[in-house]
């Protein structure tokens, strides 16, 4: 099992839905979390993306020189950046970090936010653009020259001069719950991600995506994004869960649910359906709690319980085929230590990855001729 953590570039705190106990996410605070991830033995950390977040690439670039082994899962956004620019960014980061880059492909699910960034495509068209984007991106990092003509992209003589360390390219991670997203995962990516749905729903996704990949002669790995509220006793864990949402009132829930309703993300729809904006039955599966999703978009579920129980639930997902777990907890600095202390001894955690050696590019002259 690989365990990753999360660096909350959009804000952090002890409670949800309130400024009480909130923390400003400064460079110093992000660096504390990154160093904890690095020292404690997590594989790496996910950096979120979107207009409510600090830019993931710049954050990762500022943190990478302060860490030794952790990997950075950073978003590429088809439609917001060209595949050529994205490929060069990935190759540069991978080279300078000596192979510590993971790519999170994010198509986006909020039409309002996307329109603010100049993307005016409907759900399926965004995924068709993502298909073309990944086709070009992969070719740029594995071939000397790339030409491509699609419905959304036209590339003539595309190239990346300085290759990445990881071959053929940094691993592609991707999450999506719609049928077209499953097709793209099967065609392009290395790791398919799901949010923390009940095990039966996760198993169904894995079966579907695995079959689609096998039909293309490919194999995928699978990962899950979850919060964890783990304590020495179950009663303490559940009390902590209730305390996390103590300031979440009905107005805050309604505001959040209205925002989710405008989204065309199938994954967000499935997350919202787990609780339907109600506190009545938040334990939707044994130890799987949907309280986070009342006011937080995206990953909205947490595994809650004592260390043995939470470890057992994680192993149940592992037995379904999940190899990689992206975990988080509030506040993220303290919970990174707590999760490592309580869960690592109870799980077959993979040790820090051995990184490939950087590729040396030798030129017969100093600066490349006509490099502009």
Secondary structure, DSSP 8 states (H G I E B T S, - for coil): -EEEEEE-TT-EESSSSSSTTEE---HHHHHHHHHHHHHHT-SEEEE--STTS--HHHHHHHHHTT-SS-EEEEEE-BTTB-HHHHHHHHHHHHHHTTS-EEEEE-----HHHHHHTT----HHHHHHHHHHHHHHHHHHTTSS-EEEE-SS-EEEEE--SS--SSSSSS-EEEE--SHHHHHHHHHH-SEEEEES--HHHHHHHHHHHHHHHHHTT---EEEEEEEEEEESSHHHHHHHHHHHTTT--HHHHHHHHHHHHT---HHHHHHHHTTTT-STT-EEETTEE-GGGGT-SS---EEEEEHHHHHHHHHHHHHHTEEEEEEE-SSHHHHHHHHHHHHGGGS----------------SSSS-TT--
